């Protein structure tokens, strides 16, 4: 019951986690040997908890919206000049951006989706490598800092964001190397988890610092597990009752 409710809450609050949850379902079936009945029970309870959001959307918009509607909007925002860290990324001008936003200001988000889609197809039509260039730009924004912070070298940002991110990313890399050598299952799980969080943002945009904050707690959890496994378990710093000996 608890697992089912938590699953629904994660799907509600973190859409990017849904593909990871699908992989985890397969993991539970084939590795943990959980029965299809257990999986079906979890799915039914999770759907019941999740369903009020879908019902609310249908009542409000007279349309079935399982998660959220702005997909092409997020893709388009990844191309605007404001969010480009890489100097060679020139997908559209400021004037072109203003024209698009002026169009969308006159319509609701459902009509706007078609407008954003047309603009994205124009960009890709001019430069077939645009999605790859944007994806690389988004990767830097997600795993380091977005454009707003990238150009800010003030002491609070330098210490509180940039150096901090470099520090935990370095520790995460060391942790993944350790698990690759000592526990392939945890290593594979971490790769799937971080890939599941990363790829959706490469498709859309990663201009908000909160996107990075969404999974920094996962990074610190993996680092903590690495430190625990290497310096507590491996070095046998536990007494016979399972408590850390000092």
Secondary structure, DSSP 8 states (H G I E B T S, - for coil): -HHHHHHHHHHHH-GGGHHHHHHHHHHHHHTS---HHHHHHHHHHHHHHHHHHHHHHHHHHSS--SS-S-SHHHHHHTTSGGG--STT---S-HHHHHHHHHHHTTS-HHHHHHHHHHHHHHHHHH-TTHHHHHHHHHHHHHHS--HHHHT---HHHIIIIIIHHHHHHHHHHHHHHHHHHH-HHHHHHHHHHHHHHHHHHHHS---SHHHHHHHHHHHHHHHHHHHHIIIIITTT-B-TTS-B--
